[in-house]
């Protein structure tokens, strides 16, 4: 309640006092009003003065009230393919959650990796990352969190359960975020960044090329994160017989029924088509996702009902993504992005790209703490970054791909929805995730600074 009141006070203060401030050089009065709109959006989303979905709707009419643009001009950017891709991924998540496929994946990994607690954590991290590569990080994390919670009941003492729970509950969102970069379908943030890159720089990254750029990063960082987790948090050992019993419990899953086979088949076909879209432009990623979703409702298949779908869809996320796209369009149109680029980066001839990506990482990690909202961060910073790339004469993807990843991995504090899911279970303190996350993020920055320019040169 206190945070909401403070947020309301700050929003009103910004609206009342911005007219008395001097107009910055290079930014006209409309640009100032657009910047104020962005500040109010950030304050509303951080403090949740009103629910996210309602604030997103309100922010669509605020430009008209402030004299920034007409309602029709503001809403021009709303019917974006990103919105419909995100809608489709919610349906895919609902379909996967209705069948025991995730348990089968975990069972397979446990059989292959053996039966001690450290290998269990590795297995559940690999499984989470794998599922997260083709669906939203949040449901992927939640699916395996349920399995992990049942595993923790095997411990006899509360202290051992708490110690191991801390390791496992941090491992899940970290793995989900790492897996989320493997394919464009792994996160709506990826699709948003690709859409903005196409719009602002006229550069397209094919599905297969994205995998070529990001899969090596995930392959390196997943085991690094696992080693850090088991070394820092030292999960309590458990008798082999108890893990074997847990595996036996998983084995009690019945043989795949027709519904599960259909889910796996449809998602497999979608992934194949997504990959083929790299060579066949008519195979649009969003169209494939929507068609795959529609097939799940066909008579005789009936994997999903309308109730299943609408219950799974996070409408506040849909409205928020649409809102940030509209605000991003105004930021572009009214010159705020170009002005912001000059403030954010001082570009000189011969600027080192390696150091520039490290600078971008530091800026994005700071933004995680100020605005733990990846779509908003990506929308507000992609255009300035593409302008910087144009000034340097480099492919804008060299900066936009790292920007997307840096803004999506909230590993310093559990401020975004992905880590918040496991944090809410009470197994770890807010500062714990940073003990693993900060070293991972530092390594990520150096890997991307070294790898992305090379990968983009080879693949794009």
JOLIN-V806643 format. One record per residue. N is the residue number from 1. RES is the residue in three letters. PSI is psi in degrees with one decimal (* if undefined). Layout:
# JOLIN-V806643
n=N res=RES psi=PSI
n=N res=RES psi=PSI
This chain:
# JOLIN-V806643
n=1 res=UNK psi=-44.1
n=2 res=UNK psi=-42.3
n=3 res=UNK psi=-38.5
n=4 res=UNK psi=-40.1
n=5 res=UNK psi=-43.0
n=6 res=UNK psi=-42.8
n=7 res=UNK psi=-43.4
n=8 res=UNK psi=-44.1
n=9 res=UNK psi=-43.8
n=10 res=UNK psi=-41.7
n=11 res=UNK psi=-45.1
n=12 res=UNK psi=-39.4
n=13 res=UNK psi=-42.1
n=14 res=UNK psi=-45.5
n=15 res=UNK psi=-37.4
n=16 res=UNK psi=-36.4
n=17 res=UNK psi=-11.0
n=18 res=UNK psi=-30.8
n=19 res=UNK psi=-23.3
n=20 res=UNK psi=-6.7
n=21 res=UNK psi=149.4
n=22 res=UNK psi=147.4
n=23 res=UNK psi=120.5
n=24 res=UNK psi=149.2
n=25 res=UNK psi=133.2
n=26 res=UNK psi=1.4
n=27 res=UNK psi=113.7
n=28 res=UNK psi=179.0
n=29 res=UNK psi=-36.3
n=30 res=UNK psi=-37.6
n=31 res=UNK psi=-40.5
n=32 res=UNK psi=-44.5
n=33 res=UNK psi=-37.7
n=34 res=UNK psi=-40.4
n=35 res=UNK psi=-40.2
n=36 res=UNK psi=-40.7
n=37 res=UNK psi=-43.4
n=38 res=UNK psi=-42.6
n=39 res=UNK psi=-44.1
n=40 res=UNK psi=-39.6
n=41 res=UNK psi=-45.9
n=42 res=UNK psi=-45.5
n=43 res=UNK psi=-43.1
n=44 res=UNK psi=-40.3
n=45 res=UNK psi=-36.4
n=46 res=UNK psi=-46.4
n=47 res=UNK psi=-12.8
n=48 res=UNK psi=50.3
n=49 res=UNK psi=-44.5
n=50 res=UNK psi=161.5
n=51 res=UNK psi=149.6
n=52 res=UNK psi=-43.8
n=53 res=UNK psi=-42.4
n=54 res=UNK psi=-41.9
n=55 res=UNK psi=-35.8
n=56 res=UNK psi=-40.1
n=57 res=UNK psi=-43.3
n=58 res=UNK psi=-40.4
n=59 res=UNK psi=-18.4
n=60 res=UNK psi=-24.7
n=61 res=UNK psi=-16.4
n=62 res=UNK psi=-38.8
n=63 res=UNK psi=-37.5
n=64 res=UNK psi=-42.9
n=65 res=UNK psi=-30.1
n=66 res=UNK psi=-5.5
n=67 res=UNK psi=24.9
n=68 res=UNK psi=-42.5
n=69 res=UNK psi=169.1
n=70 res=UNK psi=163.3
n=71 res=UNK psi=-39.2
n=72 res=UNK psi=-42.6
n=73 res=UNK psi=-39.3
n=74 res=UNK psi=-42.4
n=75 res=UNK psi=-1.2
n=76 res=UNK psi=-38.1
n=77 res=UNK psi=-4.2
n=78 res=UNK psi=-46.8
n=79 res=UNK psi=70.6
n=80 res=UNK psi=145.1
n=81 res=UNK psi=-29.5
n=82 res=UNK psi=-41.5
n=83 res=UNK psi=-45.9
n=84 res=UNK psi=-28.6
n=85 res=UNK psi=-44.8
n=86 res=UNK psi=-42.7
n=87 res=UNK psi=-45.1
n=88 res=UNK psi=-38.6
n=89 res=UNK psi=-31.7
n=90 res=UNK psi=-40.1
n=91 res=UNK psi=-41.0
n=92 res=UNK psi=-41.8
n=93 res=UNK psi=-42.4
n=94 res=UNK psi=-39.9
n=95 res=UNK psi=-45.7
n=96 res=UNK psi=-37.3
n=97 res=UNK psi=-16.9
n=98 res=UNK psi=-8.9
n=99 res=UNK psi=157.1
n=100 res=UNK psi=27.5
n=101 res=UNK psi=-40.2
n=102 res=UNK psi=-36.9
n=103 res=UNK psi=-36.6
n=104 res=UNK psi=-39.7
n=105 res=UNK psi=-45.8
n=106 res=UNK psi=-42.3
n=107 res=UNK psi=-44.6
n=108 res=UNK psi=-45.7
n=109 res=UNK psi=-40.4
n=110 res=UNK psi=-38.7
n=111 res=UNK psi=-36.9
n=112 res=UNK psi=-37.3
n=113 res=UNK psi=-15.7
n=114 res=UNK psi=-173.0
n=115 res=UNK psi=58.0
n=116 res=UNK psi=168.9
n=117 res=UNK psi=-39.2
n=118 res=UNK psi=-39.9
n=119 res=UNK psi=-29.8
n=120 res=UNK psi=-44.1
n=121 res=UNK psi=-41.1
n=122 res=UNK psi=-43.3
n=123 res=UNK psi=-44.5
n=124 res=UNK psi=-28.0
n=125 res=UNK psi=-44.0
n=126 res=UNK psi=-44.1
n=127 res=UNK psi=-43.7
n=128 res=UNK psi=-44.7
n=129 res=UNK psi=-39.8
n=130 res=UNK psi=-49.0
n=131 res=UNK psi=-38.4
n=132 res=UNK psi=-16.7
n=133 res=UNK psi=-17.7
n=134 res=UNK psi=6.4
n=135 res=UNK psi=171.0
n=136 res=UNK psi=144.0
n=137 res=UNK psi=-33.6
n=138 res=UNK psi=-56.6
n=139 res=UNK psi=-32.2
n=140 res=UNK psi=-43.5
n=141 res=UNK psi=-43.1
n=142 res=UNK psi=-39.5
n=143 res=UNK psi=-47.8
n=144 res=UNK psi=-19.6
n=145 res=UNK psi=-39.4
n=146 res=UNK psi=-43.3
n=147 res=UNK psi=-42.5
n=148 res=UNK psi=-40.0
n=149 res=UNK psi=-37.8
n=150 res=UNK psi=-33.6
n=151 res=UNK psi=-38.8
n=152 res=UNK psi=-20.5
n=153 res=UNK psi=-10.9
n=154 res=UNK psi=-18.7
n=155 res=UNK psi=142.0
n=156 res=UNK psi=-34.6
n=157 res=UNK psi=149.8
n=158 res=UNK psi=-34.9
n=159 res=UNK psi=-45.1
n=160 res=UNK psi=-39.4
n=161 res=UNK psi=-42.2
n=162 res=UNK psi=-42.1
n=163 res=UNK psi=-45.0
n=164 res=UNK psi=-37.8
n=165 res=UNK psi=-36.8
n=166 res=UNK psi=-45.4
n=167 res=UNK psi=-46.2
n=168 res=UNK psi=-42.9
n=169 res=UNK psi=-21.8
n=170 res=UNK psi=-35.1
n=171 res=UNK psi=-37.5
n=172 res=UNK psi=-55.2
n=173 res=UNK psi=-32.8
n=174 res=UNK psi=-46.0
n=175 res=UNK psi=-39.0
n=176 res=UNK psi=-42.5
n=177 res=UNK psi=-38.9
n=178 res=UNK psi=-46.8
n=179 res=UNK psi=-28.3
n=180 res=UNK psi=-15.1
n=181 res=UNK psi=-8.7
n=182 res=UNK psi=-42.3
n=183 res=UNK psi=159.7
n=184 res=UNK psi=-30.6
n=185 res=UNK psi=-8.8
n=186 res=UNK psi=-17.7
n=187 res=UNK psi=142.1
n=188 res=UNK psi=-24.0
n=189 res=UNK psi=-38.2
n=190 res=UNK psi=-46.8
n=191 res=UNK psi=-40.5
n=192 res=UNK psi=-46.3
n=193 res=UNK psi=-40.2
n=194 res=UNK psi=-39.6
n=195 res=UNK psi=-43.4
n=196 res=UNK psi=-36.6
n=197 res=UNK psi=-41.2
n=198 res=UNK psi=-41.7
n=199 res=UNK psi=-43.2
n=200 res=UNK psi=-32.0
n=201 res=UNK psi=-1.9
n=202 res=UNK psi=40.0
n=203 res=UNK psi=127.9
n=204 res=UNK psi=134.9
n=205 res=UNK psi=120.2
n=206 res=UNK psi=155.7
n=207 res=UNK psi=-48.0
n=208 res=UNK psi=-32.2
n=209 res=UNK psi=-38.3
n=210 res=UNK psi=-44.7
n=211 res=UNK psi=-43.6
n=212 res=UNK psi=-33.7
n=213 res=UNK psi=-44.4
n=214 res=UNK psi=-26.9
n=215 res=UNK psi=-44.6
n=216 res=UNK psi=-34.8
n=217 res=UNK psi=-45.2
n=218 res=UNK psi=-40.1
n=219 res=UNK psi=-35.2
n=220 res=UNK psi=-45.8
n=221 res=UNK psi=-24.9
n=222 res=UNK psi=-51.1
n=223 res=UNK psi=-31.9
n=224 res=UNK psi=-46.7
n=225 res=UNK psi=-40.1
n=226 res=UNK psi=-46.2
n=227 res=UNK psi=-43.5
n=228 res=UNK psi=-42.2
n=229 res=UNK psi=-47.4
n=230 res=UNK psi=-25.9
n=231 res=UNK psi=-38.8
n=232 res=UNK psi=-44.1
n=233 res=UNK psi=-13.3
n=234 res=UNK psi=71.4
n=235 res=UNK psi=143.8
n=236 res=UNK psi=137.6
n=237 res=UNK psi=159.2
n=238 res=UNK psi=148.0
n=239 res=UNK psi=138.4
n=240 res=UNK psi=-34.4
n=241 res=UNK psi=-31.5
n=242 res=UNK psi=-39.1
n=243 res=UNK psi=-39.1
n=244 res=UNK psi=-39.4
n=245 res=UNK psi=-36.3
n=246 res=UNK psi=-40.5
n=247 res=UNK psi=-41.9
n=248 res=UNK psi=-38.2
n=249 res=UNK psi=-41.4
n=250 res=UNK psi=-34.6
n=251 res=UNK psi=-13.6
n=252 res=UNK psi=-4.5
n=253 res=UNK psi=135.7
n=254 res=UNK psi=162.2
n=255 res=UNK psi=150.6
n=256 res=UNK psi=126.8
n=257 res=UNK psi=173.2
n=258 res=UNK psi=-41.0
n=259 res=UNK psi=-44.3
n=260 res=UNK psi=-41.3
n=261 res=UNK psi=-39.0
n=262 res=UNK psi=-40.6
n=263 res=UNK psi=-49.2
n=264 res=UNK psi=-42.7
n=265 res=UNK psi=-45.9
n=266 res=UNK psi=-44.9
n=267 res=UNK psi=-38.0
n=268 res=UNK psi=-45.1
n=269 res=UNK psi=-40.2
n=270 res=UNK psi=-44.5
n=271 res=UNK psi=-42.5
n=272 res=UNK psi=-44.7
n=273 res=UNK psi=-37.9
n=274 res=UNK psi=-42.5
n=275 res=UNK psi=-42.3
n=276 res=UNK psi=-23.9
n=277 res=UNK psi=-17.4
n=278 res=UNK psi=-27.4
n=279 res=UNK psi=-18.8
n=280 res=UNK psi=94.2
n=281 res=UNK psi=-26.1
n=282 res=UNK psi=-18.1
n=283 res=UNK psi=79.1
n=284 res=UNK psi=134.8
n=285 res=UNK psi=-43.9
n=286 res=UNK psi=-41.2
n=287 res=UNK psi=-41.9
n=288 res=UNK psi=-44.5
n=289 res=UNK psi=-43.1
n=290 res=UNK psi=-41.4
n=291 res=UNK psi=-41.9
n=292 res=UNK psi=-41.3
n=293 res=UNK psi=-44.1
n=294 res=UNK psi=-38.6
n=295 res=UNK psi=-34.0
n=296 res=UNK psi=-14.4
n=297 res=UNK psi=-4.6
n=298 res=UNK psi=148.5
n=299 res=UNK psi=136.5
n=300 res=UNK psi=-21.1
n=301 res=UNK psi=-60.3
n=302 res=UNK psi=45.9
n=303 res=UNK psi=-39.1
n=304 res=UNK psi=151.8
n=305 res=UNK psi=166.8
n=306 res=UNK psi=-36.2
n=307 res=UNK psi=-43.2
n=308 res=UNK psi=-45.3
n=309 res=UNK psi=-51.4
n=310 res=UNK psi=-27.5
n=311 res=UNK psi=-29.1
n=312 res=UNK psi=-32.6
n=313 res=UNK psi=129.6
n=314 res=UNK psi=96.0
n=315 res=UNK psi=-27.2
n=316 res=UNK psi=-35.1
n=317 res=UNK psi=-44.2
n=318 res=UNK psi=-48.4
n=319 res=UNK psi=-36.0
n=320 res=UNK psi=-43.0
n=321 res=UNK psi=-44.9
n=322 res=UNK psi=-39.7
n=323 res=UNK psi=-45.7
n=324 res=UNK psi=-30.8
n=325 res=UNK psi=-41.1
n=326 res=UNK psi=-43.7
n=327 res=UNK psi=-39.4
n=328 res=UNK psi=-37.0
n=329 res=UNK psi=-39.2
n=330 res=UNK psi=-36.8
n=331 res=UNK psi=-40.9
n=332 res=UNK psi=-50.5
n=333 res=UNK psi=-35.5
n=334 res=UNK psi=12.9
n=335 res=UNK psi=7.5
n=336 res=UNK psi=-37.3
n=337 res=UNK psi=-45.7
n=338 res=UNK psi=-40.1
n=339 res=UNK psi=-41.1
n=340 res=UNK psi=-35.7
n=341 res=UNK psi=-39.8
n=342 res=UNK psi=-35.7
n=343 res=UNK psi=-41.3
n=344 res=UNK psi=-41.8
n=345 res=UNK psi=133.5
n=346 res=UNK psi=105.1
n=347 res=UNK psi=129.2
n=348 res=UNK psi=160.6
n=349 res=UNK psi=135.4
n=350 res=UNK psi=15.3
n=351 res=UNK psi=133.1
n=352 res=UNK psi=121.7
n=353 res=UNK psi=-38.8
n=354 res=UNK psi=-49.5
n=355 res=UNK psi=-33.2
n=356 res=UNK psi=-40.6
n=357 res=UNK psi=-36.3
n=358 res=UNK psi=-40.0
n=359 res=UNK psi=-40.7
n=360 res=UNK psi=-40.4
n=361 res=UNK psi=-47.0
n=362 res=UNK psi=-41.1
n=363 res=UNK psi=-44.4
n=364 res=UNK psi=-37.2
n=365 res=UNK psi=-35.6
n=366 res=UNK psi=-41.4
n=367 res=UNK psi=-30.3
n=368 res=UNK psi=-38.3
n=369 res=UNK psi=-33.2
n=370 res=UNK psi=-43.9
n=371 res=UNK psi=86.3
n=372 res=UNK psi=55.9
n=373 res=UNK psi=93.5
n=374 res=UNK psi=-45.6
n=375 res=UNK psi=-41.1
n=376 res=UNK psi=-41.5
n=377 res=UNK psi=-45.9
n=378 res=UNK psi=-43.1
n=379 res=UNK psi=-41.6
n=380 res=UNK psi=-18.7
n=381 res=UNK psi=-13.2
n=382 res=UNK psi=-45.6
n=383 res=UNK psi=-47.1
n=384 res=UNK psi=-38.5
n=385 res=UNK psi=-38.8
n=386 res=UNK psi=-32.8
n=387 res=UNK psi=-42.6
n=388 res=UNK psi=-44.1
n=389 res=UNK psi=-41.4
n=390 res=UNK psi=-39.5
n=391 res=UNK psi=-32.2
n=392 res=UNK psi=-11.0
n=393 res=UNK psi=32.7
n=394 res=UNK psi=162.6
n=395 res=UNK psi=125.2
n=396 res=UNK psi=-25.0
n=397 res=UNK psi=-27.0
n=398 res=UNK psi=-29.2
n=399 res=UNK psi=-32.3
n=400 res=UNK psi=-39.1
n=401 res=UNK psi=-49.4
n=402 res=UNK psi=-39.3
n=403 res=UNK psi=-45.8
n=404 res=UNK psi=-46.2
n=405 res=UNK psi=-44.9
n=406 res=UNK psi=-40.7
n=407 res=UNK psi=-21.8
n=408 res=UNK psi=-23.6
n=409 res=UNK psi=86.0
n=410 res=UNK psi=84.8
n=411 res=UNK psi=3.4
n=412 res=UNK psi=-48.8
n=413 res=UNK psi=151.2
n=414 res=UNK psi=67.0
n=415 res=UNK psi=-17.8
n=416 res=UNK psi=174.0
n=417 res=UNK psi=-32.8
n=418 res=UNK psi=-58.2
n=419 res=UNK psi=-26.7
n=420 res=UNK psi=-28.6
n=421 res=UNK psi=-46.3
n=422 res=UNK psi=-30.5
n=423 res=UNK psi=-35.2
n=424 res=UNK psi=-15.1
n=425 res=UNK psi=-9.0
n=426 res=UNK psi=15.1
n=427 res=UNK psi=-17.4
n=428 res=UNK psi=155.5
n=429 res=UNK psi=163.3
n=430 res=UNK psi=-34.5
n=431 res=UNK psi=-12.9
n=432 res=UNK psi=-40.9
n=433 res=UNK psi=-29.4
n=434 res=UNK psi=-23.6
n=435 res=UNK psi=-32.3
n=436 res=UNK psi=-43.0
n=437 res=UNK psi=-41.5
n=438 res=UNK psi=-48.3
n=439 res=UNK psi=-39.3
n=440 res=UNK psi=-43.6
n=441 res=UNK psi=-38.0
n=442 res=UNK psi=-46.1
n=443 res=UNK psi=-40.8
n=444 res=UNK psi=-45.3
n=445 res=UNK psi=-44.6
n=446 res=UNK psi=-36.3
n=447 res=UNK psi=-47.5
n=448 res=UNK psi=-38.8
n=449 res=UNK psi=-31.8
n=450 res=UNK psi=-39.2
n=451 res=UNK psi=-43.1
n=452 res=UNK psi=-46.7
n=453 res=UNK psi=-37.6
n=454 res=UNK psi=-47.2
n=455 res=UNK psi=-43.1
n=456 res=UNK psi=-34.8
n=457 res=UNK psi=-35.7
n=458 res=UNK psi=-43.5
n=459 res=UNK psi=-25.9
n=460 res=UNK psi=*
